[in-house]
Amino acid sequence: MFSATNLIAGIITGAFGLGYYVYGKKQSRMIFMFTGIALMVYPYLFANSTLLIVIGLILILLPFVFRD
């Protein structure tokens, strides 16, 4: 169920998520806030390591693709 890869990926994406959320809240940028919340929550929903890493990378790059 949980492996070391899943745990490390969850910690890294959670750290990015917290950073995105804090940045989005201070700068009033909703895309960063919602992406931060998604980055903190999604590791609980997926158990596949490859899927976890791919979705994490997509979510990390998402605010830079959809700029204001």
N, CA, C and O atoms as a Tinker XYZ file with bonds, in Angstrom:
   272  protein
     1  N      0.826000   -1.173000    0.000000    73     2
     2  CA     0.000000    0.000000    0.000000    64     1     3
     3  C      0.884000    1.256000    0.000000    63     2     4     5
     4  O      0.949000    1.948000   -1.016000    81     3
     5  N      1.549000    1.560000    1.089000    73     3     6
     6  CA     2.457000    2.698000    1.131000    64     5     7
     7  C      3.882000    2.207000    1.039000    63     6     8     9
     8  O      4.277000    1.269000    1.731000    81     7
     9  N      4.648000    2.848000    0.182000    73     7    10
    10  CA     6.053000    2.506000    0.044000    64     9    11
    11  C      6.880000    3.756000    0.353000    63    10    12    13
    12  O      6.337000    4.842000    0.555000    81    11
    13  N      8.176000    3.583000    0.386000    73    11    14
    14  CA     9.061000    4.712000    0.655000    64    13    15
    15  C      8.956000    5.760000   -0.452000    63    14    16    17
    16  O      9.039000    6.959000   -0.185000    81    15
    17  N      8.775000    5.309000   -1.683000    73    15    18
    18  CA     8.632000    6.242000   -2.805000    64    17    19
    19  C      7.382000    7.091000   -2.637000    63    18    20    21
    20  O      7.420000    8.303000   -2.850000    81    19
    21  N      6.277000    6.466000   -2.256000    73    19    22
    22  CA     5.039000    7.208000   -2.047000    64    21    23
    23  C      5.187000    8.211000   -0.908000    63    22    24    25
    24  O      4.692000    9.335000   -0.996000    81    23
    25  N      5.861000    7.808000    0.149000    73    23    26
    26  CA     6.047000    8.679000    1.296000    64    25    27
    27  C      6.899000    9.898000    0.928000    63    26    28    29
    28  O      6.555000   11.025000    1.286000    81    27
    29  N      7.989000    9.680000    0.227000    73    27    30
    30  CA     8.871000   10.779000   -0.170000    64    29    31
    31  C      8.170000   11.701000   -1.171000    63    30    32    33
    32  O      8.270000   12.923000   -1.066000    81    31
    33  N      7.464000   11.115000   -2.137000    73    31    34
    34  CA     6.727000   11.938000   -3.106000    64    33    35
    35  C      5.651000   12.756000   -2.405000    63    34    36    37
    36  O      5.434000   13.914000   -2.761000    81    35
    37  N      4.984000   12.186000   -1.430000    73    35    38
    38  CA     3.967000   12.917000   -0.679000    64    37    39
    39  C      4.547000   14.058000    0.131000    63    38    40    41
    40  O      3.950000   15.132000    0.210000    81    39
    41  N      5.702000   13.836000    0.732000    73    39    42
    42  CA     6.349000   14.898000    1.513000    64    41    43
    43  C      6.808000   16.039000    0.601000    63    42    44    45
    44  O      6.622000   17.212000    0.926000    81    43
    45  N      7.403000   15.694000   -0.532000    73    43    46
    46  CA     7.894000   16.728000   -1.451000    64    45    47
    47  C      6.739000   17.532000   -2.040000    63    46    48    49
    48  O      6.790000   18.762000   -2.069000    81    47
    49  N      5.699000   16.847000   -2.510000    73    47    50
    50  CA     4.575000   17.578000   -3.096000    64    49    51
    51  C      3.810000   18.352000   -2.028000    63    50    52    53
    52  O      3.268000   19.421000   -2.312000    81    51
    53  N      3.757000   17.833000   -0.807000    73    51    54
    54  CA     3.130000   18.575000    0.276000    64    53    55
    55  C      3.882000   19.855000    0.602000    63    54    56    57
    56  O      3.270000   20.877000    0.909000    81    55
    57  N      5.201000   19.802000    0.536000    73    55    58
    58  CA     6.012000   21.002000    0.770000    64    57    59
    59  C      5.785000   22.030000   -0.335000    63    58    60    61
    60  O      5.636000   23.219000   -0.056000    81    59
    61  N      5.757000   21.576000   -1.586000    73    59    62
    62  CA     5.434000   22.484000   -2.684000    64    61    63
    63  C      4.030000   23.052000   -2.504000    63    62    64    65
    64  O      3.802000   24.241000   -2.725000    81    63
    65  N      3.099000   22.203000   -2.106000    73    63    66
    66  CA     1.724000   22.643000   -1.909000    64    65    67
    67  C      1.613000   23.713000   -0.842000    63    66    68    69
    68  O      0.903000   24.701000   -1.030000    81    67
    69  N      2.297000   23.533000    0.268000    73    67    70
    70  CA     2.278000   24.533000    1.324000    64    69    71
    71  C      2.884000   25.846000    0.832000    63    70    72    73
    72  O      2.351000   26.921000    1.108000    81    71
    73  N      3.991000   25.759000    0.109000    73    71    74
    74  CA     4.613000   26.959000   -0.446000    64    73    75
    75  C      3.708000   27.673000   -1.438000    63    74    76    77
    76  O      3.596000   28.899000   -1.407000    81    75
    77  N      3.065000   26.920000   -2.313000    73    75    78
    78  CA     2.144000   27.515000   -3.281000    64    77    79
    79  C      0.965000   28.160000   -2.574000    63    78    80    81
    80  O      0.539000   29.256000   -2.939000    81    79
    81  N      0.443000   27.488000   -1.569000    73    79    82
    82  CA    -0.717000   28.029000   -0.856000    64    81    83
    83  C     -0.371000   29.337000   -0.146000    63    82    84    85
    84  O     -1.121000   30.309000   -0.239000    81    83
    85  N      0.752000   29.367000    0.556000    73    83    86
    86  CA     1.165000   30.577000    1.274000    64    85    87
    87  C      1.434000   31.710000    0.277000    63    86    88    89
    88  O      1.011000   32.845000    0.502000    81    87
    89  N      2.123000   31.414000   -0.806000    73    87    90
    90  CA     2.403000   32.424000   -1.825000    64    89    91
    91  C      1.096000   32.940000   -2.437000    63    90    92    93
    92  O      0.918000   34.148000   -2.596000    81    91
    93  N      0.192000   32.031000   -2.774000    73    91    94
    94  CA    -1.078000   32.435000   -3.372000    64    93    95
    95  C     -1.925000   33.268000   -2.439000    63    94    96    97
    96  O     -2.609000   34.191000   -2.881000    81    95
    97  N     -1.890000   32.960000   -1.155000    73    95    98
    98  CA    -2.666000   33.724000   -0.185000    64    97    99
    99  C     -2.079000   35.129000   -0.004000    63    98   100   101
   100  O     -2.829000   36.103000    0.072000    81    99
   101  N     -0.771000   35.243000    0.064000    73    99   102
   102  CA    -0.136000   36.561000    0.252000    64   101   103
   103  C     -0.279000   37.444000   -0.981000    63   102   104   105
   104  O     -0.453000   38.656000   -0.861000    81   103
   105  N     -0.205000   36.841000   -2.163000    73   103   106
   106  CA    -0.270000   37.608000   -3.405000    64   105   107
   107  C     -1.684000   37.669000   -3.987000    63   106   108   109
   108  O     -1.888000   38.292000   -5.029000    81   107
   109  N     -2.651000   37.043000   -3.345000    73   107   110
   110  CA    -4.044000   36.964000   -3.818000    64   109   111
   111  C     -4.131000   36.357000   -5.217000    63   110   112   113
   112  O     -4.834000   36.867000   -6.089000    81   111
   113  N     -3.399000   35.252000   -5.412000    73   111   114
   114  CA    -3.419000   34.544000   -6.694000    64   113   115
   115  C     -4.076000   33.191000   -6.472000    63   114   116   117
   116  O     -3.489000   32.282000   -5.885000    81   115
   117  N     -5.306000   33.081000   -6.952000    73   115   118
   118  CA    -6.139000   31.914000   -6.689000    64   117   119
   119  C     -5.576000   30.632000   -7.297000    63   118   120   121
   120  O     -5.727000   29.566000   -6.702000    81   119
   121  N     -4.934000   30.700000   -8.458000    73   119   122
   122  CA    -4.404000   29.502000   -9.096000    64   121   123
   123  C     -3.357000   28.843000   -8.207000    63   122   124   125
   124  O     -3.301000   27.617000   -8.123000    81   123
   125  N     -2.529000   29.643000   -7.544000    73   123   126
   126  CA    -1.526000   29.080000   -6.648000    64   125   127
   127  C     -2.176000   28.495000   -5.398000    63   126   128   129
   128  O     -1.738000   27.458000   -4.901000    81   127
   129  N     -3.213000   29.148000   -4.888000    73   127   130
   130  CA    -3.890000   28.634000   -3.694000    64   129   131
   131  C     -4.545000   27.280000   -3.970000    63   130   132   133
   132  O     -4.375000   26.334000   -3.200000    81   131
   133  N     -5.294000   27.191000   -5.069000    73   131   134
   134  CA    -5.981000   25.938000   -5.379000    64   133   135
   135  C     -5.008000   24.822000   -5.754000    63   134   136   137
   136  O     -5.223000   23.661000   -5.405000    81   135
   137  N     -3.939000   25.177000   -6.463000    73   135   138
   138  CA    -2.926000   24.183000   -6.798000    64   137   139
   139  C     -2.218000   23.701000   -5.540000    63   138   140   141
   140  O     -1.907000   22.516000   -5.422000    81   139
   141  N     -1.960000   24.601000   -4.605000    73   139   142
   142  CA    -1.345000   24.221000   -3.334000    64   141   143
   143  C     -2.200000   23.254000   -2.549000    63   142   144   145
   144  O     -1.696000   22.276000   -1.996000    81   143
   145  N     -3.492000   23.523000   -2.499000    73   143   146
   146  CA    -4.403000   22.601000   -1.800000    64   145   147
   147  C     -4.415000   21.248000   -2.492000    63   146   148   149
   148  O     -4.379000   20.210000   -1.831000    81   147
   149  N     -4.467000   21.254000   -3.829000    73   147   150
   150  CA    -4.471000   19.993000   -4.585000    64   149   151
   151  C     -3.187000   19.206000   -4.350000    63   150   152   153
   152  O     -3.226000   17.982000   -4.222000    81   151
   153  N     -2.051000   19.897000   -4.290000    73   151   154
   154  CA    -0.773000   19.219000   -4.064000    64   153   155
   155  C     -0.703000   18.603000   -2.674000    63   154   156   157
   156  O     -0.048000   17.577000   -2.489000    81   155
   157  N     -1.358000   19.201000   -1.705000    73   155   158
   158  CA    -1.334000   18.650000   -0.356000    64   157   159
   159  C     -2.310000   17.486000   -0.179000    63   158   160   161
   160  O     -2.108000   16.635000    0.688000    81   159
   161  N     -3.368000   17.445000   -0.995000    73   159   162
   162  CA    -4.418000   16.434000   -0.807000    64   161   163
   163  C     -4.245000   15.205000   -1.695000    63   162   164   165
   164  O     -4.530000   14.091000   -1.257000    81   163
   165  N     -3.786000   15.384000   -2.931000    73   163   166
   166  CA    -3.810000   14.275000   -3.885000    64   165   167
   167  C     -2.974000   13.054000   -3.492000    63   166   168   169
   168  O     -3.344000   11.955000   -3.907000    81   167
   169  N     -1.882000   13.149000   -2.729000    73   167   170
   170  CA    -1.154000   11.922000   -2.392000    64   169   171
   171  C     -1.974000   10.920000   -1.576000    63   170   172   173
   172  O     -1.655000    9.731000   -1.547000    81   171
   173  N     -3.019000   11.396000   -0.920000    73   171   174
   174  CA    -3.882000   10.489000   -0.165000    64   173   175
   175  C     -4.804000    9.686000   -1.076000    63   174   176   177
   176  O     -5.371000    8.681000   -0.647000    81   175
   177  N     -4.958000   10.109000   -2.313000    73   175   178
   178  CA    -5.915000    9.484000   -3.216000    64   177   179
   179  C     -5.316000    8.434000   -4.145000    63   178   180   181
   180  O     -6.046000    7.598000   -4.679000    81   179
   181  N     -3.995000    8.462000   -4.347000    73   179   182
   182  CA    -3.354000    7.562000   -5.295000    64   181   183
   183  C     -2.287000    6.727000   -4.600000    63   182   184   185
   184  O     -1.542000    7.232000   -3.760000    81   183
   185  N     -2.216000    5.450000   -4.954000    73   183   186
   186  CA    -1.217000    4.562000   -4.367000    64   185   187
   187  C     -0.116000    4.180000   -5.352000    63   186   188   189
   188  O      0.942000    3.701000   -4.946000    81   187
   189  N     -0.358000    4.389000   -6.633000    73   187   190
   190  CA     0.624000    4.049000   -7.659000    64   189   191
   191  C      1.727000    5.109000   -7.686000    63   190   192   193
   192  O      1.439000    6.295000   -7.842000    81   191
   193  N      2.973000    4.694000   -7.537000    73   191   194
   194  CA     4.094000    5.637000   -7.456000    64   193   195
   195  C      4.277000    6.442000   -8.736000    63   194   196   197
   196  O      4.520000    7.647000   -8.677000    81   195
   197  N      4.167000    5.801000   -9.877000    73   195   198
   198  CA     4.340000    6.495000  -11.152000    64   197   199
   199  C      3.255000    7.551000  -11.332000    63   198   200   201
   200  O      3.537000    8.679000  -11.735000    81   199
   201  N      2.037000    7.185000  -11.038000    73   199   202
   202  CA     0.920000    8.114000  -11.151000    64   201   203
   203  C      1.080000    9.275000  -10.182000    63   202   204   205
   204  O      0.761000   10.415000  -10.522000    81   203
   205  N      1.563000    9.001000   -9.000000    73   203   206
   206  CA     1.794000   10.039000   -8.002000    64   205   207
   207  C      2.807000   11.064000   -8.487000    63   206   208   209
   208  O      2.600000   12.267000   -8.330000    81   207
   209  N      3.892000   10.598000   -9.070000    73   207   210
   210  CA     4.948000   11.496000   -9.545000    64   209   211
   211  C      4.479000   12.296000  -10.757000    63   210   212   213
   212  O      4.745000   13.495000  -10.840000    81   211
   213  N      3.792000   11.659000  -11.688000    73   211   214
   214  CA     3.332000   12.347000  -12.898000    64   213   215
   215  C      2.310000   13.423000  -12.546000    63   214   216   217
   216  O      2.413000   14.551000  -13.027000    81   215
   217  N      1.339000   13.094000  -11.725000    73   215   218
   218  CA     0.329000   14.080000  -11.330000    64   217   219
   219  C      0.971000   15.212000  -10.535000    63   218   220   221
   220  O      0.591000   16.373000  -10.693000    81   219
   221  N      1.932000   14.886000   -9.690000    73   219   222
   222  CA     2.635000   15.915000   -8.930000    64   221   223
   223  C      3.358000   16.897000   -9.822000    63   222   224   225
   224  O      3.283000   18.106000   -9.604000    81   223
   225  N      4.060000   16.393000  -10.825000    73   223   226
   226  CA     4.768000   17.276000  -11.752000    64   225   227
   227  C      3.801000   18.152000  -12.547000    63   226   228   229
   228  O      4.073000   19.328000  -12.786000    81   227
   229  N      2.683000   17.579000  -12.950000    73   227   230
   230  CA     1.681000   18.359000  -13.682000    64   229   231
   231  C      1.128000   19.468000  -12.801000    63   230   232   233
   232  O      0.994000   20.609000  -13.243000    81   231
   233  N      0.807000   19.137000  -11.552000    73   231   234
   234  CA     0.269000   20.147000  -10.648000    64   233   235
   235  C      1.300000   21.221000  -10.299000    63   234   236   237
   236  O      0.944000   22.387000  -10.131000    81   235
   237  N      2.559000   20.842000  -10.190000    73   235   238
   238  CA     3.592000   21.828000   -9.886000    64   237   239
   239  C      3.760000   22.814000  -11.043000    63   238   240   241
   240  O      3.994000   23.999000  -10.807000    81   239
   241  N      3.645000   22.350000  -12.276000    73   239   242
   242  CA     3.816000   23.214000  -13.442000    64   241   243
   243  C      2.548000   23.954000  -13.842000    63   242   244   245
   244  O      2.617000   24.906000  -14.620000    81   243
   245  N      1.406000   23.547000  -13.338000    73   243   246
   246  CA     0.115000   24.112000  -13.726000    64   245   247
   247  C      0.023000   25.629000  -13.570000    63   246   248   249
   248  O     -0.426000   26.286000  -14.510000    81   247
   249  N      0.416000   26.223000  -12.453000    73   247   250
   250  CA     0.287000   27.687000  -12.333000    64   249   251
   251  C      1.151000   28.465000  -13.321000    63   250   252   253
   252  O      0.838000   29.610000  -13.646000    81   251
   253  N      2.223000   27.863000  -13.798000    73   251   254
   254  CA     3.093000   28.559000  -14.741000    64   253   255
   255  C      2.572000   28.445000  -16.175000    63   254   256   257
   256  O      2.924000   29.259000  -17.030000    81   255
   257  N      1.749000   27.454000  -16.436000    73   255   258
   258  CA     1.144000   27.306000  -17.753000    64   257   259
   259  C     -0.043000   28.256000  -17.894000    63   258   260   261
   260  O     -0.227000   28.878000  -18.940000    81   259
   261  N     -0.855000   28.366000  -16.823000    73   259   262
   262  CA    -2.022000   29.244000  -16.823000    64   261   263
   263  C     -1.727000   30.521000  -16.056000    63   262   264   265
   264  O     -2.229000   30.722000  -14.949000    81   263
   265  N     -0.914000   31.381000  -16.647000    73   263   266
   266  CA    -0.563000   32.645000  -16.003000    64   265   267
   267  C     -1.677000   33.658000  -16.189000    63   266   268   269
   268  O     -2.454000   33.590000  -17.141000    81   267
   269  N     -1.735000   34.592000  -15.264000    73   267   270
   270  CA    -2.738000   35.663000  -15.342000    64   269   271
   271  C     -2.326000   36.707000  -16.345000    63   270   272
   272  O     -3.045000   37.685000  -16.548000    81   271
